[in-house]
Every structure is written in C-alpha cells, then in structure tokens.
Amino acid sequence: MCRNIKMLFNFDPPVTDEEIRAASLQFVRKISGFNKPSKANEGAFLAAVDQVAAISARLLASLETNAPPRSREEEAVKAKARGLARFRA
C-alpha cells in the first residue's frame, strides 16, 4: 500500500469527504502512474478519483467495530516516530 494513503476508519472525529477524496487521488495516482494526467487522460483520471471516493465512502459507512475510536493526534505522533526510526537507520 502506498505510504501516502492514510487509514480512514474508526477515528474521532470521523473522516471527512476531503480526506476520502485525498486518499482516492493518491490511490489513482499510484495505480495510473500519473501525478498529473495529460489533457487527453484528465477526464478518465478525475472520473476514477470520483468513483474510488464514492466507493470508499460507502465502505467506511458500512464498516463496524467494537474498538474505541483512535485519536488523530496520537496516530500522528506514532507515524512521526516510525518515520524518524526508519530514516535514522
């Protein structure tokens, strides 16, 4: 999985549409190989982002868990620590 795509399920506060779209954009960029598509491919690229975002939103809305919601701040601290450890080695 692309490191730039963040986990979106079970957070407090809940995920926003903007976060879902950003993750969808990263996913489509990764699988297409385009950071910014050409004019010829722009329509297909943006349609794919919209479709992935819609499906992702449906998935997140349908998931259930008994685990307590994660804190965004705590997860950010953990990610920063993992990054420091990875790049120090």
Order of alpha helices (4+ residues) and beta strands (2+ residues): beta-alpha-alpha-beta-alpha
